[in-house]
C-alpha cells in the first residue's frame, strides 16, 4: 500500500502533526506501507510564519506551497490513500481535495484535532483570516473516505456531513519519548514547580488563572514558581514566573521539572474541540494534571485520582494548594496518570485503531 501524507508544517515541528500521525510513520512502514510525505510550508516560510511582517516571504511561500501541492498530487496518482491533516491549502476553497477525490478518484482520510471550522486565526496572520474559508471543513468531510477525529466532539461535527467518522485520539509515545525512566533529571528541591507548556496561540488562557496565581503569591511567597515552556514568553505580571524557551531537543527534560501541570481553558466551542494534549503530556510523565473541566479533559483526567477537574477560581486555588504541600499525593496521582495514558492514549494502545483507518 502507498499512502500520501499532506499536512501544513515541516515534519517534526508542529505538535498537532507529531502526535496525530508522525509517530505512526514507523508503525506504518513496519506493516509494509510506503509513506510519501509533503508539507505545505517550506522551512523558510515556517520560520517566520508566526511573526509579524515578513509578508513577501509568506506570500511567496503560499505560491510555492500551492504548486508543490498540485505537483505531488499529480505525480503520485497511483497512491492508494491520501491522508490529509487539517487541509491541503491554508487559504481558499478545498481545490486540491476536490481534485484528489473527484478527478483522481482517490480515497481521502481527513484528520483534524481542533474545531477548525471556527475562525481562530492568530494576530500575526489576522490579514489572512477572511481568506481561510473555515467553512471548507464541511466540504472536505463530504469528499472524504474516512474522517479521523481527535475526540467525540469533533466526531459529532464530522458525522453531520459523513457517517464514516472515527475517534482517533491524540496519543503519546510512552516508550521512547514520554517515558520518565529514560531520563536522569534532577528536580529542584527548594521550590515546588507549577508548570504549563504550549504555543503562543494558547498563552492567553493563562490569564484565566491570574487571580489564582496572585493569591498564591500572597499566601505562599517564595515557596513555588510558575514555569512556562513555550515558543514566546507570556505577558503576566507575576513575581513567581519563569520562562523556558520551548525546544524539541529538551522538551521532555524541561517538562520533568514540573511537580504540577496545569491546563486552563475557557468553556467555549473552540476549547471543546481541543484534544487535551497538555494533560496527556503531564500524565504520561507522572505529573498530576489540574485542568479546566471542559471537553475531552473530562475523559482524560479522573478527578481525585490522577489530577483534578476545575471550574471555579476557588476550585483552582483549593486543589493547587492541596498538591503544593502533599508530595505523596503528587507522586500517587502521577503514577496513576501514567497508567491511564499507557492504557488509553498511547501509541501502543492506539496503533490498531490507527491502522484500521487504512482498511478499504
N, C-alpha and C positions, 0 to 999 in steps of 0.2 A: 504494500500500500504506500502511496505517495501522498503526503499531507503538506499543503502550503499554508504557512502561518503569515498573516498580515496583521500588523499591530502598529501603534503610533510611534513608540520611542526606541532608541537603540537598545539592543539586548543587554540585560543585566543592569539596567539603570533605573527603571521605574518599579516601585513596589507592586503596583497592580499587575504588571506583567510577570515579575519574578515569582509571585505567589499564586498566580492564576494558571499559568501554563509553562513558563520557562523551566521550572523544576521538574516537569514531567517529560522534557525532551529526552532525557536519558532513559526513562521508563519506556517511552515510545520506541526508541531505537532498539532497546533490548527485546521488543516484541516484533521486530522486523519492519517497523515503519520508517520510511525515508522522510525526513523533515527538511523542508525548504523554508527559510525564514527571511522576512524583509520588514524593516521598519519604515514608516513614512518619513520621519525626520532624520536627516543625516546628523552626524556628530557636531558639525559646525553650528548648525541651527539649534540643535538641542542645548548646546552650551549657553545660548543667550535667550532661549525661548521664554523664560520667566523673568527676564529683566526688562525694564522699561527701555524704550527706543530700540535700536538695532533693527529698525523697520525694513531696511533694504535686505539684510540677511534673512529676515523672516519671510519676506515676500519671495525672495529667490528660493528659499527652502521649500516654500509651498509649491512653486512651479516645478522644481526638481523632483519633489516628492510625488506630484501628480503623474509626471511622465515615467518615473521609476515604477510606480504602481501599475500603470497601464501596461508598461513593457513586460513586467514579470507575470502578470495575469495572462497575457497573450503568449508569452514564451513557454509557460508551463501549463498548456491547455490539457495535458494528459494526466494531471494530478487527479486523485480520487475525491479528495475533500479539501475545501478551503476553510481554514479556521480563522475567523475574524474577531480580533479583540477590540471591542468598543466601536470601531468604524474604520473604513478604508481611507476616507478623506476627512480632514479636520473641519472643513467648511463645505457648504453647498449640499446638493441633494445626493442620495446614495447611488451615484452613477456607476461606480466600479462594482458595487454589489449587484446592481441590475445587470450589468454585462456578464458577471460571473454566473448568475442564476438563470437569466433569460436567454442570453446569446450563446454562452459557452455550455449551458446546461449542467453546471457543476453544483454539487451539494455544498451548502454553507452551514458550518457550525458557528453560531453567533454567540460570543461570550461577553458578558459585562458584569461589573461588580459594584456599580453605583446607579442611582436613579438618573441616568444620563439623558433622559427625556426632559428633565427640568433644566432651565438655564442656571448655570453656575460657573460662569467664566471668571477667571482671575482678573484682578485690577490691572495687572501688567498687560493683559491682552483684551481689555474691555472693548476695544475698537472692533474686534472680530466677533463679538457676541452675536450681533444680528446676522452674521454670515453662517453661523454654525448649523442652523436649521435643526434644532433639537428634535423636532417632530419626525425626522427621518428614522428614528429608532423604531417607530411603529412599522414603517415600510420595510426596514431590514428584517424585522421579525417575520413579516409576511413572506419575504423572499427566502427564508432560511429553512434548512432541512431539520435542524435541531437548534435549540437555544440553551446555552449553558449559563445559568443564573447563580449569582453568588449567595442568594438567600431566598426565603419563601416570599418575601415582599416583592422582590424583583420577578420571581417566577409568576406570581399572580398578575403582575402587569403584562408580562410577555404572553401569557395564556389568552389574553383578550384578542390577540392577533395571530396566534399559532398554538395549537394544542400540544406540540412537541417541545415543551419547555421542561427543563430538568434542573433541580438544585444541585449545583456543583460548587461546594463551599470553598472559599479561600482557605488554603492549607499551609502547614508549616512542615519543613524538613526537620523532624525531631531527632534524626540520626546524625546527619552530617553538619548541620548548621545550628539550629536552636537546641543545642544539647549542652547543658552546663558541665557535664562530665568531661567534655573535650577542651575546656579552658581552665587555665590556672589564674584566676582573677581574685585579687585581694580587695574586698570591700573596705571602705573607710569605717573604722570602728568608733570614731569620735563624734559621729553625727549620723542621724537617720536620713536616708535619701528618698524623697518622693520624686518620681520621675514621669516624664512624658516624652514621647517621640512622635514625630510626624513631619509633614511638609509645611511650607509657608502658607499653603491654602487652608490648613486646618488650625494654624496658630490662634486664630480668632476665637476658637472655642475655649481657650484657657481663660478668657475674660469672664466666663460663667462662674469660675471659682475664685476670682479676685477677692471678693469679700471674705471667703473662707480662708484664703492664704493670709489676709490681713489679720484676721482673728488669731490664727495660729502663730503668727509672728508676735502678736501682743502677749499671748498666753505662754508661749514656749520659745522665747528668744534664744537663738544660737544652739538649739537642740535638733534642728532639722534644716535641710536645704531642698530647694526645688531645682532639679536638674532637667534642663530642656535640651533634647537632642534633635536637631532639625537642620534644614539647609539654610535657614535665616534666623537671626536672633529675635526673640519676642519683644514686644513693646509693653512690658509690665513694670509698674513702679513698685518693686519689691526688693527688700534688702537681702532676702534669703535665696534669690535666684542665681543660678549658674547656667551658663550656656556652653554646649559642646557641639561643634560643627559635625553634622552627620557625615559619616564616611562608610562606604561599603566594606572597607578593609577592617574597620574597628567596630562595626555596628554591634556585634554580639558582646564584645568585651565592654563596650560602653553601657549597654543595657544591663549587664550583670552587676553594674554598680548600684542598681536600684534595689531598695528594700520594699517599695510600694509603687505600683504602676497605676496611673490614672488615665481615664478616657472620658472627659466631659463632652456631652453633645446636647444641642437643643432638640426639643421634641417636635421636629417638623418632617415634611415629606422627604427632603434630601437625606436627613440623618437616618430615616427608616431604611433607606437603601444601602447604608453602609454595611460592610461585612465584618466589622469587629476586629480588624487586623491588629490594632494596638493590643487589645485584650488577648488575642491569640499569642502574640509575641511574649507578652509578660508571663502568661501562664505556662507557656512551653519552657520558659527559663526559670520556673519555680518562683515567680514573683507574684504575690497576691494582687488582684486587679480590683480597683474601685472604678465603676463605670456608671454612666447615666443609664437609667432603666428605659432604654429606647431600642426598638428594632431587635436585631439579632443578638445584641448584648444580653438580652434576657434568656437566650438559649445557651450562650457560651458561659456566662458566669452563673454559678449556682450560689445563690445568696447565703452567706454564712458558712460556706464550705470551701470555695476557692477564691472568694472575694465578696464584694458587696455591690448591690444594685442601689443606686442613689437617685432620688427625685428632687428633694428639697435641699436648700442650703444647710439646714440643721442636720440632715442625714449625712451629707458630705463631711461636715465638721465632726460629728459624733464618731463615724466609722474611721476617719483618718486618725483621730485621737486614739481610738481603740488599738489600731495597728501600730501607731507610733511607739507605744510603750509596752508592747507584748511581742517579744521576739519569737517565742514558741508558737504563738498563733500565726505569725507571718510564715514561719517555716512549714507548719502543718498545712496551711492553705496553699502554699506554693507547691508542696508535694502533690496535693490533691488536684491542683490546677494542671500540672504536667500530665498526670494520668488522664485527665479529661481530654486534653489536646491529642495525646497519642491515640486514644480510643476513637475520637470523633472528628478531629480536624488536622490530621497528619497526612503527609504524602503516602505513607504506608497504608493507612486505613482507607484512603480515598482513591488509590490507584485503579482499582477495578471499576469504580464509578466513572473515573475519567476515561478509561479505555472503552467503557460502554457507549460513550458518545460517538465512537467511530463505527459502531455496529450499523451496517447498512440495511 
